[in-house]
Amino acid sequence: MNIYGVNVQKRVVMATMGLHNYIKISNFSDADFVYNLTQVTQTQLAVADREHMAQIRDNIADMLW
C-alpha cells in the first residue's frame, strides 16, 4: 500500500545517500557532538549502538510483517 511509486522511492534513497556523503565530506565541526563523544567510553557507545540498531531492525521487521 505504498503512496509513492518505486521510482520516487529510489530517488529518495539516492537523495539521502547524496546528503549523507555531502555531510561526511564537508567535515563540519559540531562542538556538542565532540563534547558528548568525549564523555562516553567506546564500550558504552558499542552497547548503545548495538541496542539502537537492534531496535531499528525490529521496527523494520514489524513494518514488513
Secondary structure in CASP SS format (residue, H / E / C, confidence):
PFRMAT SS
TARGET T0000
AUTHOR 0000-0000-0000
METHOD secondary structure of the structure
MODEL  1
M C 1.00
N C 1.00
I C 1.00
Y C 1.00
G C 1.00
V H 1.00
N H 1.00
V H 1.00
Q H 1.00
K H 1.00
R H 1.00
V H 1.00
V H 1.00
M H 1.00
A H 1.00
T H 1.00
M H 1.00
G H 1.00
L H 1.00
H H 1.00
N H 1.00
Y H 1.00
I H 1.00
K H 1.00
I H 1.00
S H 1.00
N C 1.00
F C 1.00
S C 1.00
D C 1.00
A H 1.00
D H 1.00
F H 1.00
V H 1.00
Y H 1.00
N H 1.00
L H 1.00
T H 1.00
Q H 1.00
V C 1.00
T C 1.00
Q H 1.00
T H 1.00
Q H 1.00
L H 1.00
A H 1.00
V H 1.00
A H 1.00
D H 1.00
R H 1.00
E H 1.00
H H 1.00
M H 1.00
A H 1.00
Q H 1.00
I H 1.00
R H 1.00
D H 1.00
N H 1.00
I H 1.00
A H 1.00
D H 1.00
M H 1.00
L H 1.00
W C 1.00
END
